[in-house]
Amino acid sequence: MTKYKIAAVSLNTTPLDFQGNFENIRSAIQSPDSRDANIILFPELCISGYGCEDAFYRPSLWEKAAENLDKIKIISPNQVVVVGLPVFVESYLYNCMAVLSHGKVQAIVPKLNLANTGVHYERRWFHSPQSFQNKTISLNKQKVPFGNFIFLDQSIRFAIEICEDSWSALKPSQFYNLSGVDVLLSPGASHFALGKQKIRRQIFAETSRNQNNLQVFTNLCGNESGRIIFEGGAFFASCGNLVSEGQRLHFTPYAITTHSFHPSEIRAAKARNLREPHPKTNSEEVPTITLGEVIPSEKSDQTRLLVLDKREETNSKSLPTTIDLSPFEEFTKAVCLGLFDYLRKSKTKGYTLSLSGGADSATCAILVSTFVTIAKEENGEGILSKLGWNEKNLLVTLYQKTKNNSPITEEIAKTLSEELDCEFHSISIDEIVSSSVSLIESVKGINLNWKEHDLALQNIQARVRSPLIWLLANLNGHLLLSTGNRSEAAVGYTTMDGDSSGSIAPLAGVSKEFLLDWLDDIQKGNNRYITPKHSIQMLRNTKPTAELKPLAEHQEDEKDLMPYPILNSIEHKIVFLAMTEMDVLDGLSKEFPWESKEQLFGYIQKFKKLFGISQWKRERLPPSFHLDEYGLDPKSSYRFPILSNET
């Protein structure tokens, strides 16, 4: 037998864009890279889009997905094409993969394990069967097998487990493997998080070693529905080794990764290494210590078999593996892709930014400029005009100064704008601030002063800036970038309806400490996407400050709050690890031995108080990207009561 070829397609989808998703699927099937493949594997829910949310409840959505499936099945009938869609069966909606061959839907495979942690919420929309299924359903007036099957094609035996199935402690593939499956297809919608691709590689490489088979993973790519970024990075793991990996965080509509192999290689490994499990993989045979009432478990059905017709034999070669990115480069490419897709899919002309001369707004400006460079490199110089964008007007910045701003921050903002070659403006807002204060003084019958009315006088400056930057954004036909980071969101260090204003908050998924380290990494010449800049050097020679108090007070963020590394460590321990105060204190004492325990305990108490009273602010922040192992966005990451004993 000649080599067998599989093409794994990483696809950029848009929820509810059935026509656009179909065109990308068709183009990928007809691409030269997949034209001679025996199997073409697409990601989870690629026909409808993964992030349809409560639109999944619409019967019209299922119908359109099924209509598109009918169109896809005849594009290339001599190949096996595996695509994802929602399917409604007997009162329940399922997250499924359809296996297409010979112009027919050969079977529908439902997802068994639904992702319901972190940013995923699949159990809200989908049903998961408690055991392997084997039934016949009616789809587009045709009878189609529905369930969990082993498929046979040219003597290759393959099976499918969908995304979370491959991460489960008891994987469906453990049952499939004992029936002689050569290839396990794992289509996914696995979100981006810093360092997560390494975990995927470990999981699939180890599973392929343990099962002595070929594991094929493919993934969505891009900012699909606003908050979550998918990173692509399809790969093949064979008998313990990663043998081919595709492009991650690509700006193109799709990327195709292929691998060709001889079945004999896998079967020889099985014969040599596969160990029959003892005890058998059956829960009823595992002894149980009962601490409460006995609840009898149900016995799962056995794996079923579905035979497909044979394919023509072809030869091909694998794509090279991609280069590993540092965490700072991953952050760069992910946020750039998120901003590119957010702008493209919202059909907007560009971004407007209130550039303060600080680290956060500078980071936003740099990332917008960088996504333009990457987009042109990957899609060609004409991509901007094709999207209707004017590069010179894609990023517009505005510095809004008061008497409390130092000359250095304006110089930093101006220098950065010149280095990025973007439109820059500077205005004074002192008159508007004074007018606003005077009006309220007349209402209250008092004179506001910094000793008694510090917070109000700080916040009015930030709030006055908001309508002005919104006005400029509206005139430009732009989205407004909000510059807050996760550290500020945790302790509410933001002015509502002021610096919190915006259409999207691209940095809210990472800490201030990370962003400062990211800027330092650029200056060291380590970031392949961004060159060192004089403005960054100027910025890093200053202390982070809101510049809302009189200059004589030398306001600094870390004086108002606490040192950012300590804040970040407390946040991680309390929010993500759910540690007690005393455990947090013990950990901080080891990390920061130069700080007294009394001081550290005071920081913990301050963080807890600020975190508790700031949930209402987090509920109102603009949508943000999920970038780290955890986030604070109440919609997609961390839910916390607005009112509680900690408020």
C-alpha angles and dihedrals in degrees: 000000000000123000120296117225130208125188118203112200121206105202136195105217134178121213113253092003094121095163095047093045091048092051092051091048091049092048091051092050091050094044116118089238093062101027095098097035120121092212128027112196123198129189129267117290091357095151097057100022123253099251102058089123113181090359083079085079091067114103087207088064093056090046094052090047090053091047091053090047088058090054094047095050093065098045094088111001095175092065133065108244121189117196136168130237142143115263126192113217128172098335095321134094116223134196101229148174119219120213110213127192138147090013092300139102099246096185146339116228118199125213111252102193116046121207108239106155133087110353095353126093104170097143089067090068110017138059122220121207116235093223141014111298132219115175140120122247135183114247121172089347091304130111110243131178111246121197145048115326145162111236125211121208123164088339089306112126115206138169136188133235117176121228105282089038087069092052095048121111089234104041121198087228090068087069094039092051094059087058092059104263111175098189131033115199115206113184112186151182094205113167126229120258127159109277095001095122089065089056091050091051091050094049096048096039092052093045091050089050093047094046096034094227143108115274116201118196125184130173146191116258133208140025095312105176107002111274107042123064119203118205108203108210100152114192146176123226117191124190093329100323131099101231104173136010132185134217119295126215093005120180093213124098090252143353125207125211119187138190131186123198145164113246088219090068091060095041092050089054090050092050091048102041115015112114121200108238119250119220096034117253094258121118093213090064094055112095113241131209106211117213094171141006115340114246112191115230124225121241115241122236119252122256114276128218129228120182121215127195118262125266131220115267118248140172127228143152132239126250116247119260118261127250117262115248126216116240089258091051091046089053091048096050095041096051092041089053090045092052093044093052094041090056094042097047094043088053092229129148102231149305131290118202136190098226110203102173090251131119099259099051090041090054091052092051093048092049094051090051091047095051088057090056094047093045091054093046094052101035103028133260092285096062095096095052090043088058091046095249127144106215093207090056099037093100123031120180132195128193111204110194135192132181086270093064118094120229090241095066092053089048090051092050093048094045093049092050090051091049091050092042092229132141112275133187133177126199137170117237099182092108093053092046091050092047091051092048092048093053093053092043087057091051094048096036092228139104112243116228136181095243096058104020104036099136095045092049091049095048097048089064092055092044094050089055093056102069091044095053090043090053091052092047091051092049089051093047086237140141114245117235118221110209104203122129132210094263091058091046091052095057100027093247092160136088112243111233086011125068088353090067118111150100094254137006105213096178100047091098096067136053128256089243090058092049093051090048089048091056091048090050090055091052090053089058094244100124112088091199101048131045124215115272135205090225091058090052090051091048094050090053088064131069118247108262139165090217092214098122127068111285091242089069093059094219116206129179094229091051090052093046120007135277108308096233089056092045090050092049093049091048092050093048097045102035103032104025095032092220125172121251093256093049089049090050092050091051094047092049089059094044096045106027092163090067120081118243089240092056093046092048089051090053090051092051091047092050093049092050094047093044093051096049094043102062092098088058092051089051089059101042117113118265112285137199120255103233111150136048087277139011141191100231104126091210098056111011128013123025117196131167116261088214120038143128087278094056 
